[in-house]
Amino acid sequence: MPSQLGTIGEAARELAYRLSNICDRKGWAAEGVAYNSLVISCPEISRLAAETEEKIPL
């Protein structure tokens, strides 16, 4: 199960990165900030998910 969660998380990060780039190209700054913040937060989100998974195995 952990590898499946990692795959989903990586896909979500890639999607947020692509959406951030699209917003940048279109001049949609407010929307782009939200996606960029998600991309920047991904390592911490992954760390917390792994930590939680250790405490509560799926």
N, CA, C and O atoms as CSV, one atom per row, in Angstrom:
chain,resi,resn,atom,element,x,y,z
A,1,MET,N,N,0.804,-1.210,0.000
A,1,MET,CA,C,0.000,0.000,0.000
A,1,MET,C,C,0.849,1.278,0.000
A,1,MET,O,O,0.459,2.229,-0.677
A,2,PRO,N,N,1.994,1.368,0.718
A,2,PRO,CA,C,2.774,2.594,0.717
A,2,PRO,C,C,3.228,3.011,-0.675
A,2,PRO,O,O,3.250,4.202,-0.985
A,3,SER,N,N,3.593,2.042,-1.524
A,3,SER,CA,C,4.039,2.414,-2.868
A,3,SER,C,C,2.887,3.015,-3.676
A,3,SER,O,O,3.107,3.918,-4.483
A,4,GLN,N,N,1.666,2.525,-3.470
A,4,GLN,CA,C,0.518,3.090,-4.172
A,4,GLN,C,C,0.274,4.532,-3.728
A,4,GLN,O,O,-0.016,5.395,-4.556
A,5,LEU,N,N,0.389,4.792,-2.448
A,5,LEU,CA,C,0.213,6.154,-1.946
A,5,LEU,C,C,1.296,7.061,-2.497
A,5,LEU,O,O,1.028,8.219,-2.817
A,6,GLY,N,N,2.517,6.553,-2.612
A,6,GLY,CA,C,3.604,7.337,-3.181
A,6,GLY,C,C,3.332,7.689,-4.626
A,6,GLY,O,O,3.611,8.812,-5.048
A,7,THR,N,N,2.798,6.765,-5.388
A,7,THR,CA,C,2.480,7.001,-6.794
A,7,THR,C,C,1.396,8.065,-6.935
A,7,THR,O,O,1.497,8.951,-7.784
A,8,ILE,N,N,0.384,7.979,-6.119
A,8,ILE,CA,C,-0.697,8.970,-6.150
A,8,ILE,C,C,-0.157,10.339,-5.747
A,8,ILE,O,O,-0.492,11.349,-6.365
A,9,GLY,N,N,0.669,10.371,-4.724
A,9,GLY,CA,C,1.255,11.632,-4.273
A,9,GLY,C,C,2.130,12.274,-5.338
A,9,GLY,O,O,2.089,13.488,-5.536
A,10,GLU,N,N,2.917,11.459,-6.021
A,10,GLU,CA,C,3.772,11.973,-7.095
A,10,GLU,C,C,2.926,12.517,-8.246
A,10,GLU,O,O,3.245,13.564,-8.808
A,11,ALA,N,N,1.862,11.820,-8.593
A,11,ALA,CA,C,0.965,12.298,-9.655
A,11,ALA,C,C,0.306,13.618,-9.253
A,11,ALA,O,O,0.155,14.515,-10.082
A,12,ALA,N,N,-0.081,13.737,-7.996
A,12,ALA,CA,C,-0.699,14.981,-7.512
A,12,ALA,C,C,0.297,16.134,-7.575
A,12,ALA,O,O,-0.059,17.250,-7.955
A,13,ARG,N,N,1.558,15.859,-7.200
A,13,ARG,CA,C,2.592,16.888,-7.257
A,13,ARG,C,C,2.832,17.338,-8.687
A,13,ARG,O,O,2.935,18.534,-8.956
A,14,GLU,N,N,2.921,16.383,-9.604
A,14,GLU,CA,C,3.126,16.712,-11.018
A,14,GLU,C,C,1.958,17.530,-11.578
A,14,GLU,O,O,2.165,18.477,-12.338
A,15,LEU,N,N,0.737,17.163,-11.201
A,15,LEU,CA,C,-0.435,17.903,-11.659
A,15,LEU,C,C,-0.412,19.340,-11.130
A,15,LEU,O,O,-0.670,20.283,-11.878
A,16,ALA,N,N,-0.108,19.502,-9.858
A,16,ALA,CA,C,-0.038,20.845,-9.276
A,16,ALA,C,C,1.047,21.672,-9.963
A,16,ALA,O,O,0.861,22.865,-10.205
A,17,TYR,N,N,2.173,21.043,-10.274
A,17,TYR,CA,C,3.264,21.743,-10.954
A,17,TYR,C,C,2.820,22.196,-12.348
A,17,TYR,O,O,3.080,23.331,-12.749
A,18,ARG,N,N,2.159,21.316,-13.074
A,18,ARG,CA,C,1.678,21.673,-14.416
A,18,ARG,C,C,0.632,22.783,-14.358
A,18,ARG,O,O,0.662,23.712,-15.166
A,19,LEU,N,N,-0.284,22.687,-13.412
A,19,LEU,CA,C,-1.309,23.723,-13.268
A,19,LEU,C,C,-0.676,25.062,-12.885
A,19,LEU,O,O,-1.110,26.113,-13.356
A,20,SER,N,N,0.338,25.024,-12.041
A,20,SER,CA,C,1.052,26.244,-11.676
A,20,SER,C,C,1.684,26.884,-12.904
A,20,SER,O,O,1.616,28.101,-13.078
A,21,ASN,N,N,2.299,26.070,-13.753
A,21,ASN,CA,C,2.914,26.586,-14.985
A,21,ASN,C,C,1.871,27.172,-15.930
A,21,ASN,O,O,2.104,28.214,-16.542
A,22,ILE,N,N,0.736,26.515,-16.050
A,22,ILE,CA,C,-0.330,27.027,-16.914
A,22,ILE,C,C,-0.817,28.378,-16.397
A,22,ILE,O,O,-0.993,29.320,-17.171
A,23,CYS,N,N,-1.031,28.467,-15.095
A,23,CYS,CA,C,-1.480,29.731,-14.510
A,23,CYS,C,C,-0.459,30.833,-14.756
A,23,CYS,O,O,-0.822,31.978,-15.027
A,24,ASP,N,N,0.813,30.484,-14.660
A,24,ASP,CA,C,1.867,31.468,-14.902
A,24,ASP,C,C,1.821,31.976,-16.345
A,24,ASP,O,O,1.926,33.177,-16.593
A,25,ARG,N,N,1.665,31.060,-17.280
A,25,ARG,CA,C,1.610,31.435,-18.704
A,25,ARG,C,C,0.366,32.265,-19.024
A,25,ARG,O,O,0.417,33.163,-19.864
A,26,LYS,N,N,-0.740,31.968,-18.360
A,26,LYS,CA,C,-2.005,32.667,-18.628
A,26,LYS,C,C,-2.133,33.978,-17.846
A,26,LYS,O,O,-3.051,34.762,-18.087
A,27,GLY,N,N,-1.208,34.211,-16.909
A,27,GLY,CA,C,-1.277,35.422,-16.114
A,27,GLY,C,C,-2.264,35.337,-14.963
A,27,GLY,O,O,-2.744,36.362,-14.478
A,28,TRP,N,N,-2.565,34.138,-14.527
A,28,TRP,CA,C,-3.506,33.932,-13.432
A,28,TRP,C,C,-2.712,33.782,-12.120
A,28,TRP,O,O,-2.576,32.681,-11.587
A,29,ALA,N,N,-2.204,34.884,-11.626
A,29,ALA,CA,C,-1.294,34.868,-10.483
A,29,ALA,C,C,-1.918,34.266,-9.224
A,29,ALA,O,O,-1.292,33.436,-8.565
A,30,ALA,N,N,-3.131,34.670,-8.883
A,30,ALA,CA,C,-3.758,34.196,-7.640
A,30,ALA,C,C,-3.924,32.678,-7.647
A,30,ALA,O,O,-3.651,32.015,-6.647
A,31,GLU,N,N,-4.365,32.138,-8.762
A,31,GLU,CA,C,-4.547,30.687,-8.859
A,31,GLU,C,C,-3.196,29.985,-8.852
A,31,GLU,O,O,-3.036,28.929,-8.240
A,32,GLY,N,N,-2.230,30.582,-9.537
A,32,GLY,CA,C,-0.901,29.989,-9.609
A,32,GLY,C,C,-0.230,29.880,-8.258
A,32,GLY,O,O,0.489,28.916,-7.993
A,33,VAL,N,N,-0.461,30.868,-7.395
A,33,VAL,CA,C,0.136,30.842,-6.055
A,33,VAL,C,C,-0.348,29.626,-5.278
A,33,VAL,O,O,0.440,28.983,-4.585
A,34,ALA,N,N,-1.609,29.310,-5.383
A,34,ALA,CA,C,-2.160,28.157,-4.661
A,34,ALA,C,C,-1.506,26.860,-5.130
A,34,ALA,O,O,-1.115,26.035,-4.304
A,35,TYR,N,N,-1.385,26.672,-6.430
A,35,TYR,CA,C,-0.761,25.454,-6.956
A,35,TYR,C,C,0.724,25.404,-6.617
A,35,TYR,O,O,1.251,24.348,-6.269
A,36,ASN,N,N,1.397,26.550,-6.721
A,36,ASN,CA,C,2.819,26.590,-6.403
A,36,ASN,C,C,3.046,26.276,-4.926
A,36,ASN,O,O,4.013,25.597,-4.581
A,37,SER,N,N,2.179,26.756,-4.065
A,37,SER,CA,C,2.290,26.462,-2.634
A,37,SER,C,C,2.142,24.972,-2.375
A,37,SER,O,O,2.836,24.415,-1.525
A,38,LEU,N,N,1.254,24.335,-3.096
A,38,LEU,CA,C,1.084,22.894,-2.956
A,38,LEU,C,C,2.343,22.150,-3.387
A,38,LEU,O,O,2.773,21.216,-2.709
A,39,VAL,N,N,2.934,22.553,-4.502
A,39,VAL,CA,C,4.173,21.926,-4.985
A,39,VAL,C,C,5.271,22.080,-3.939
A,39,VAL,O,O,5.988,21.123,-3.645
A,40,ILE,N,N,5.404,23.268,-3.381
A,40,ILE,CA,C,6.444,23.529,-2.381
A,40,ILE,C,C,6.202,22.706,-1.121
A,40,ILE,O,O,7.155,22.288,-0.463
A,41,SER,N,N,4.944,22.470,-0.780
A,41,SER,CA,C,4.595,21.733,0.433
A,41,SER,C,C,4.694,20.220,0.282
A,41,SER,O,O,4.654,19.503,1.282
A,42,CYS,N,N,4.819,19.728,-0.922
A,42,CYS,CA,C,4.795,18.277,-1.158
A,42,CYS,C,C,5.794,17.474,-0.323
A,42,CYS,O,O,5.411,16.439,0.223
A,43,PRO,N,N,7.051,17.895,-0.197
A,43,PRO,CA,C,7.965,17.097,0.632
A,43,PRO,C,C,7.497,16.955,2.084
A,43,PRO,O,O,7.607,15.880,2.672
A,44,GLU,N,N,6.982,18.028,2.651
A,44,GLU,CA,C,6.492,17.973,4.032
A,44,GLU,C,C,5.231,17.124,4.132
A,44,GLU,O,O,5.063,16.372,5.092
A,45,ILE,N,N,4.357,17.236,3.159
A,45,ILE,CA,C,3.145,16.413,3.143
A,45,ILE,C,C,3.518,14.937,3.068
A,45,ILE,O,O,2.939,14.112,3.776
A,46,SER,N,N,4.475,14.603,2.220
A,46,SER,CA,C,4.927,13.216,2.092
A,46,SER,C,C,5.548,12.713,3.381
A,46,SER,O,O,5.308,11.578,3.793
A,47,ARG,N,N,6.348,13.558,4.018
A,47,ARG,CA,C,6.983,13.169,5.284
A,47,ARG,C,C,5.925,12.897,6.350
A,47,ARG,O,O,6.007,11.901,7.068
A,48,LEU,N,N,4.952,13.765,6.450
A,48,LEU,CA,C,3.891,13.586,7.442
A,48,LEU,C,C,3.043,12.353,7.145
A,48,LEU,O,O,2.628,11.645,8.063
A,49,ALA,N,N,2.787,12.099,5.868
A,49,ALA,CA,C,2.017,10.908,5.500
A,49,ALA,C,C,2.768,9.642,5.878
A,49,ALA,O,O,2.173,8.692,6.387
A,50,ALA,N,N,4.077,9.624,5.630
A,50,ALA,CA,C,4.889,8.452,5.971
A,50,ALA,C,C,4.927,8.263,7.492
A,50,ALA,O,O,4.848,7.140,7.990
A,51,GLU,N,N,5.047,9.362,8.208
A,51,GLU,CA,C,5.066,9.311,9.665
A,51,GLU,C,C,3.748,8.761,10.207
A,51,GLU,O,O,3.742,7.939,11.124
A,52,THR,N,N,2.652,9.211,9.646
A,52,THR,CA,C,1.331,8.743,10.070
A,52,THR,C,C,1.148,7.275,9.731
A,52,THR,O,O,0.580,6.514,10.514
A,53,GLU,N,N,1.633,6.880,8.558
A,53,GLU,CA,C,1.507,5.491,8.136
A,53,GLU,C,C,2.276,4.558,9.066
A,53,GLU,O,O,1.841,3.433,9.315
A,54,GLU,N,N,3.418,5.019,9.581
A,54,GLU,CA,C,4.178,4.199,10.532
A,54,GLU,C,C,3.393,3.986,11.808
A,54,GLU,O,O,3.428,2.903,12.392
A,55,LYS,N,N,2.678,5.025,12.246
A,55,LYS,CA,C,1.913,4.933,13.487
A,55,LYS,C,C,0.643,4.132,13.322
A,55,LYS,O,O,0.244,3.389,14.218
A,56,ILE,N,N,-0.004,4.287,12.148
A,56,ILE,CA,C,-1.283,3.612,11.873
A,56,ILE,C,C,-1.145,2.855,10.557
A,56,ILE,O,O,-1.490,3.392,9.504
A,57,PRO,N,N,-0.646,1.615,10.593
A,57,PRO,CA,C,-0.490,0.865,9.347
A,57,PRO,C,C,-1.827,0.638,8.643
A,57,PRO,O,O,-2.853,0.389,9.276
A,58,LEU,N,N,-1.782,0.731,7.326
A,58,LEU,CA,C,-3.013,0.533,6.534
A,58,LEU,C,C,-3.295,-0.925,6.343
A,58,LEU,O,O,-4.285,-1.285,5.706
